[in-house]
Amino acid sequence: MSVTKPVAELRLMANPAKAKILQGFFKTGKGEYGAGDIFWGIPVPKERQLVKKYWQKLSLNDLDKLLSSKVHEQRLLALLIQVTQYEKGDTAAKNRIYKHYLARTAYINNWDLVDLSAPKIVGEHLQNKNRKILYTLARSKNLWKKRIAVISTFAFIKQGQARDTLAIVKLLLTDKHDLIHKACGWMLREVGKRCSEITLLKFLDQNRGRMPRTMLRYAIERLPRQKQLSYLKH
């Protein structure tokens, strides 16, 4: 079907005042990481209402039209629909969606787009497969590919697996971008929460001298206050 109807419904949900706030929050100014991104000011729960309505009606070709839009909420809608299609699809459908997703990373170009889709498509797809692609993405010069690499490992962490998360974070320890520092710190914190605090502490002890402070702060958020202060001090 045409994407005209879902786009029209998105437009009706637009909130110019909220859009202005989001333009600043997602750093859309010249020279910033989200430069040129256009927002309509639509909250995610409202987008999810459209996902329920359209996920069975839109093909990957239809979703390409949304993904290539300059409007952030259109790209997000396409990704949220892909997540649902992946979750409910058979093996062939999952393979198609996974390949489609990785072929269009140029459009997955803000942190919320990555965070709401990568673990549920890339991470889930690689649960019982070779994960070499994540290391290729982590070594990319592209900010969003690197974030996809580390955030995708959230799917493994939820299964009690920390190895790939730690290895990819280690590759990204010297990255200069704040969004990578935050993503790595977040995944380390989840390793401590869902896998093993001992595993987290061992990693911190071995690497804290090279960790950016933001990454370290995120990683130690759930630790006792005294232990947090000890890591920050050193």
C-alpha positions in Angstrom: 0.0 0.0 0.0 1.0 3.6 -0.3 2.7 5.4 2.7 0.4 8.4 2.1 -2.1 7.4 4.8 0.4 6.8 7.6 2.3 9.9 6.7 -1.0 11.9 6.8 -1.8 10.5 10.2 1.6 11.4 11.5 1.2 14.9 10.2 -2.1 15.2 12.1 -0.2 14.3 15.3 2.4 17.0 14.8 3.1 19.4 17.7 5.1 22.4 16.6 6.0 23.4 20.1 7.3 20.0 21.0 9.1 19.8 17.6 11.1 22.9 18.5 12.2 21.3 21.8 13.2 18.1 20.0 15.2 20.0 17.4 17.4 21.2 20.2 17.4 18.0 22.2 18.5 15.9 19.3 21.2 18.4 18.3 20.0 19.3 14.8 22.0 22.5 14.4 24.7 23.1 11.9 27.8 21.0 12.7 25.9 18.9 15.3 25.4 15.2 15.1 21.7 15.5 14.1 22.3 18.4 11.7 19.4 18.8 9.2 17.0 16.4 11.0 13.4 17.6 10.9 11.0 16.9 13.7 7.2 17.0 13.8 7.0 16.7 17.6 5.3 13.3 17.9 5.9 11.2 21.0 6.9 7.5 20.6 3.7 6.1 22.2 1.6 7.8 19.4 4.0 6.3 16.8 3.4 2.9 18.3 -0.3 3.3 17.7 0.4 3.6 14.0 2.7 0.6 14.1 -0.2 -1.6 15.3 -2.3 -0.3 12.5 0.2 -0.6 9.6 2.8 -3.2 10.4 1.0 -5.9 8.3 0.2 -3.5 5.5 3.6 -2.0 4.6 6.3 -3.8 2.6 10.0 -3.2 2.9 9.8 -1.1 -0.3 7.1 1.0 1.4 9.3 1.4 4.5 12.1 2.6 2.3 10.0 5.6 1.4 9.6 6.4 5.1 13.3 5.7 5.9 14.5 8.1 3.2 12.4 10.9 4.6 14.1 14.0 6.1 11.4 13.8 8.9 12.7 12.0 11.9 9.3 10.6 13.0 8.8 9.0 9.5 12.1 7.2 9.8 11.3 6.1 13.3 7.9 4.8 12.2 9.6 2.7 9.5 12.1 1.2 12.1 9.4 0.5 14.7 7.4 -1.3 12.0 10.4 -3.3 11.0 11.0 -4.3 14.6 7.4 -5.7 14.8 7.7 -7.4 11.4 10.9 -9.0 12.6 9.4 -10.2 15.9 6.4 -11.7 14.2 8.1 -12.9 11.0 9.2 -16.4 10.0 12.8 -17.3 9.3 12.8 -16.0 5.8 11.2 -12.7 6.8 13.7 -12.2 9.6 16.6 -12.7 7.2 15.2 -10.2 4.8 14.6 -7.6 7.5 18.0 -8.0 9.0 19.7 -7.6 5.6 17.5 -4.7 4.8 18.3 -3.0 8.1 22.1 -3.2 7.7 21.9 -2.0 4.1 20.2 1.2 5.2 22.2 2.3 8.1 22.7 5.7 6.4 19.1 6.5 7.4 19.4 5.2 11.0 21.1 8.4 11.9 20.2 9.5 15.4 20.6 7.8 18.8 16.9 7.0 19.4 16.6 5.4 16.0 19.5 3.1 16.8 18.5 2.4 20.4 14.8 1.4 19.6 15.7 -0.9 16.7 19.3 -2.3 16.7 19.0 -4.7 19.7 15.6 -6.0 18.5 16.7 -6.7 14.9 20.5 -7.0 14.7 21.1 -8.2 18.2 18.2 -10.8 18.1 19.3 -12.0 14.7 22.8 -12.7 15.8 21.9 -14.6 19.0 23.0 -17.9 17.5 25.1 -16.7 14.6 28.5 -15.4 13.9 28.8 -11.9 15.3 31.7 -10.7 13.1 29.6 -8.0 11.5 29.4 -6.1 14.9 33.1 -5.8 15.0 33.2 -4.5 11.5 30.6 -1.9 12.4 32.5 -1.0 15.6 35.6 -0.3 13.5 33.7 2.0 11.1 34.3 5.7 11.0 30.6 6.3 11.1 29.1 7.3 14.4 25.8 5.5 14.0 27.4 2.2 12.8 29.5 2.2 15.9 26.5 2.8 18.1 24.6 0.1 16.3 27.5 -2.3 17.1 27.5 -1.7 20.8 23.8 -1.2 21.4 23.0 -4.4 19.5 24.8 -6.4 22.2 22.0 -5.5 24.6 20.1 -8.5 23.2 23.0 -10.7 24.3 23.3 -9.1 27.7 19.6 -9.9 28.3 20.6 -13.6 27.8 23.4 -13.3 30.4 26.2 -13.0 27.7 28.7 -10.2 28.2 31.7 -11.3 26.1 30.8 -9.4 22.9 29.8 -6.3 24.8 33.1 -6.1 26.6 35.1 -6.8 23.4 33.3 -4.1 21.4 33.5 -1.6 24.3 37.2 -2.2 24.4 37.4 -1.4 20.7 35.6 1.9 21.4 37.5 3.0 24.5 39.4 5.7 22.6 36.5 6.9 20.6 36.1 10.7 20.8 32.3 11.0 20.6 30.1 11.5 23.6 27.3 9.4 22.2 29.7 6.4 22.0 30.9 7.1 25.6 27.3 7.0 26.8 26.3 3.9 24.8 29.3 2.0 26.0 28.8 3.1 29.6 25.1 2.1 29.4 25.9 -1.4 28.1 28.6 -1.9 30.8 26.1 -0.9 33.4 23.7 -3.5 32.0 26.4 -6.1 32.1 26.8 -5.5 35.8 23.0 -5.5 36.3 22.0 -8.5 34.2 25.1 -10.6 33.8 27.6 -10.3 36.7 28.8 -7.4 38.8 32.1 -9.2 39.2 32.5 -9.2 35.4 31.9 -5.5 35.3 34.3 -4.7 38.1 37.0 -6.8 36.5 36.6 -4.9 33.2 36.6 -1.5 35.1 39.8 -2.5 37.0 41.5 -3.4 33.8 40.4 -0.4 31.7 39.4 2.5 33.8 42.7 4.3 33.1 41.6 4.5 29.4 37.9 5.0 29.8 36.4 8.5 29.1 34.9 9.9 32.2 31.3 9.9 30.8 31.6 6.2 30.0 32.9 5.4 33.4 30.1 7.5 35.1 27.4 5.6 33.2 29.0 2.2 33.9 29.2 2.7 37.7 25.7 4.2 38.2 24.4 1.1 40.0 27.4 0.4 42.2 27.5 1.4 45.9 28.3 5.1 46.4 31.7 4.4 48.0 32.8 2.2 45.1 31.6 4.8 42.6 33.8 7.4 44.4 36.7 5.1 44.4 36.6 4.6 40.6 36.1 8.3 40.0 39.0 9.2 42.2 41.4 6.9 40.4 
